[in-house]
Amino acid sequence: MPARIIKSGTTMDFPGRFIVLLVTAAVFAPGESVYPIGNVFKPEATPAESIYNVSLLMLAICAAIFLVVGGLLLFTIVRFRRHKMDNSREPAQIYGSNRIEIAWTVIPVLIVIVLSMATARAVVEVQNKRMPPDALKATVVGHQWWWEIRYPELGIVTADELHVPQSTLAKPAHTFLKLQSADVAHSFWVPQLSGKVDLIPGITNSMWLDPRRTGIYLGNCAEYCGTQHANMLIRVIVDSPADFEKWAASQKVNASSDPHLEAARAAFLSLNCINCHTVSGTAAAGTFGPDLSHVMSRTTLGAGVLPNTAENLRAWVRDPQAIKRGNLMPNMQLNSRELDQVVTYLASLK
């Protein structure tokens, strides 16, 4: 949003741009947005809460240091300022104080030890968590620039939206994730639920979540991964246990085979789309792009670039490069009839 309010071809110095960004943030931050912003100061899961507690300790120590140093500086400026009656001679110089030197050596060492121990405790608490036998297991694979999500035990494959059950005191629910990359280094980060965990080609990392409140939590890739890095968003949708079961059941059903859409379905299957995308129950079995079996059940298109509406779907299919330049889906150069048929069929996949 902030980048688009500066018209192409105009020039603006750094202070001007910075002021524009601040004003824009102030205007848009309080309101509700289609794209909710993750807030690290409102943790909704145990891993995020551990990081939050360490952050509060660190901020408190830094604030105390700032107040002490700033207070001493202010006291010195006021107490030892030069008066008009002073002569021009340099005041008496005092070289060194063992007590002060010991203090400014020992205190920082103690601060580092405290912060190191607090950080180590949080890391151990999160990383050494044992997987409960009833935990939900999912695999998240980072692609340029979208997220592939697989639930191996449920037989579900989706993209860009990770559905997990809510964890309550009465019924704790944990989701354990395997994190992998299909191309370059990525980083999975949902601020309100967890810390950042890298996705490294050839290496499988892991993390876990136990979200306590239903809703949509926005995350993003936190490791620069190419042109559209900033538009590689991830949504974690926390459902009540009953709603999660309903969602899982709907995702296991094969894609719609409405006989009224047979012509549109045949048109889609005749195109090169099937080389990259999968549609369950059809000949489309590509794995290079997102699974489209239930594409219209998702809230966004292009990994969070657009709200998922029929109009936006048509614009995306017509020319994905105009919306997310550099993404690996080419412009298929469809004519009006082919575009209508493909969009009609895809819009039925709920």
N, C-alpha and C positions, 0 to 999 in steps of 0.2 A: 504493500500500500504506500509507504513513504516514498519509494523510488519513483512511483508513477505520477506523483503530483508535480514533479519537475519536468517541464516540457522538453522534448527533444530539441537540441540545437541551442539551448540557453546555457549560460555559464553561471556558476555560483561558487563563491569561495568556500573554504572549509567551515568557518564559523557560521555562514549562512545556512549551509546544509545541516550542520549540527542543530541549529535552532529549529529548522523545519522538522527534523526528526523528533525533537523533544516536544514541539507543539502537537505534531500528529499523534505521538504516543499519548499525550495528555488528553487529547480529544477522544481517541478511540478506545483507550484502556478501560474506562468505566463501563461502557455499554456491553450488551450481549453481542456475540459474534457467531457467525456460522462456523468459524474456525476458532474454537476455544483455545486460550493460551495456557500452557502448563505453568503452574506456580510452585516453585520448589519450597515455598514457605507454607504450603498447604498439603502436607504429605497425606496420602490415603492408603499407604501400604507399609509394611514393616521395613523393607529395604530403604524406602525413601525417608521414613521417619528416623532411621539410624543416621543417615546422612544429614538430615535436618538438625538433629541434636548436636552432632559434631560441628556443624556450621554455626549454630547459636553460641557454642562455647568459643569458637574461634573469633566470631564477631565481638563477643563480650570482652575477650582478652585484647583484641585490637582496639576496641573503643576505650578500654582502660589505659592502654599505652598512649593513645592519642591524647586523652585528657591529661595524663601526667606530663607528657612532653610539651603539649601546648600550654599547660598551666605554668610549668617552669619557664618556658620561653616568655610568656606574658609577664610573669613576675620579674624576670631578669630585665626585660625592656623597661618596665616601669621603675623598678627599684634602682637600677644602675644606669639610668639614662643620664646624659650629659646635661648639666645645668649651665646657665649663662655665666654664673660666677666662677665656673671652673676655669683653671688656667689651661693652656694649650699643651701642657706636658702629658705624656702617656701615664695612665694610672699604674699603680704597682701590679706586677705580674706574679701570679701564683702558679707554679708549675707542678702539676700532679697532686693527687690525693689517693692514697692507698684504699681508703674506705670507698670512695666513689668508684674507683676502677674495679674493685672487687664486686661492688654492687651491680655495675652495668655488665659484668661478665657472668656472674652467678644467676641473676634474674632471667636473662634471655635463655640461658641453658635450661633452667627449670621450666620455662614456658615451652621450649621445644620438646622437652621430655613429656610434659603433660599433654600437649597436642599430639605427639607421636603415639602415646599410649591410648589416648581416646580414639584416634584414627584406627589404630591396629585392632582395638576392641570391636569397633563398628565393622571393619572388614571381615574379621573372623566370624562375627555374629551372622553376617550375611552369607559369606562364602561357604561356611561349614554347615549350613542348614541341610538336614537330611530330608530326602524326598519321602513324603508319606506314601503309603501304598495306594491311596485313592486319589493321588494328585493327577491333575490334567496335564498331559504332555503335548507340547507343540514344538514344531521346528520352524524357525524364521530364517529365510534365506534372503540376503540383500542382493539386489540387482541394480544396474544403472537404468532408471532411477525409480525403483518400486520395490515392494516387499512381497515375497512369496511366503504364504503361511500354510503349513501342513499340520494336520492332526492325525498322526499315523494310526493311533488306536481307534479313531472314529471314522477313518476313511474319508476325511474332508480336506479339500484343497481350496484355498481362497487367496485373496490378495489385499494388501494395504490396510485391512481391518482385522485386528486380533480380538476375537470374542472370548471372554473368560467369565467364570462364575464369580459372584460376590462371596466374600468370606465373612462369616458372622461368628459371634461367640458361640452360638448354639450349634453351628455347622461350619467349622473352619474349612476353607477351600484354598488350595494352593495350585498355582500353575507354574510348571517348570519348563523353561524354554531352552532349546538348543539353538545356538546362533551360528550361522554359516554364511559364507559369501560365494557368489557365483562368478565374480569377476575381480573387483578391486576391494580395497579396505573400506568398510562402512562402520558405523557405530550406532547402536540401538539405544535411544534415550527417551524415556517418558518421565519427565521431571517429577510428577506427583506420585509415581509408583516405584521408581528405581533410579539407580545411578547409571552412568554410561558404561556400556560393555561393547568392545570392538568385535566386528565380524571380519576375520582375516581369512583370505583364500587358503584352503588346505588345512585349516584349523577349526575345530568346533569348540566354541566357548559356551557358557551356560549362565543362566540367571533364573530367579524365581519371583513370583508376585503373589500377594494375598490381598487384593483390593477390598476395602471395607465399605465402599459406597458405590451404588450403581451410577452409571453415567458414561460419558465419552471423555477420554483422556488423550490429549494430543501430544504426540512425540515427534521426533524427527531424527534424521541421520546427523550425527554429531562429528563425523569425520569427512573432510572434503573428499568428494568422490567423483568430481567432474562437473560439467557445465550446469546440470540441473540439480546439484547437491541441495540447494535451498528448497527445492520443490520435491524433496523425497520425504514426505510426511507419513507418519504412522498413527493410526487411531486404535487405541485399546478401548473396546466397548465392554463395560462391565455389566453383565446381566444378572438378574436374580436367578437362583438355581433353576426355577421353573422356566423362566424365559430362555435361559441358556439351553435347556433340554429341547425346547421348541425350535430354537434356531438350529441346533445340531440336527434335529430330525428333518427340517426343511432342506438343509444343505446336502443331506444324503440322498435325496430324491433326484432322479435324473432330470436333465433340463426339459423344459416344456416341449411337448410334441403335438401342439394344437393342430388338428388337420386343416383348420382355416388358414394356417400360416405355412402350409407345405411349400408353396411357391417361394416364399421368402426364405424358408429354411434351405431349400435346394439352391437358391442363389448364393446364400452365404457359404454353403459347403462346396460350391463350385469355384470359389475364389481362393487365393493364396493365404487367406486368413487362417485356414486350418493347419498350415505348416508351423505356425507359431503359437496358436491358442488351442485349448481344450474345451470342448463342450460335451459334458457327460451324456452317454446314450447316443452319440453320433460318431461319424468318422473323424471328426476334428480331435486330434490327439497331440497337438504340438505342446512343447514344454518351454519354449523360449520366452513366450510372453505370459501374461496373467491368465489364469483359468477363468473362462467366461460363463461357466455353467449357471451361475446365479448372479451375474454381474449387476442386475438391477436391484438386488437386495442390499447393495452397498450404498453408503451415503455420498461418496465422492468418486470422481474419475481422475485418472492420471496421478495416482498417489497423493490426492488431496488438492490438486490444482483447481478442480471445478466441482460444484455440487452436481450430484448425479441426477440429471433431469433428461427427458427425451430431447429437448432442444440442445443441451450441451453435449449429449451423446452424438447427435447428428453432426455437430461442429467438430467433435473430436475425430469421428470416423472420416469426415470429409478431408480434413487436413490437420493431423496431430502436430505437425511441425509448427503450425501457426500458433498453437496454444502452449506447447512445451518444446521449444526449439532444441534440437540435438538428441531428443529421445530416439530410441531404436525402432520405433514403429514408422514405416515409410508412408508417404502419401500414395495411396493405391490408385489415384486418378480414376475414381469411380464416376460413371455417368449418373445422371439424376435418377434413372430407373434402378440401377444397381444400389445406389446410396439409399433410396427409399426402402428397398427390400432388406438390405442388411440391417438398417436401423430398426425397421419393423420387427425383424426377428430377434435382434438383441434386446429390444425393449420388452420382449415377452419373457425373458430369462430372469425370473424373480426367485 
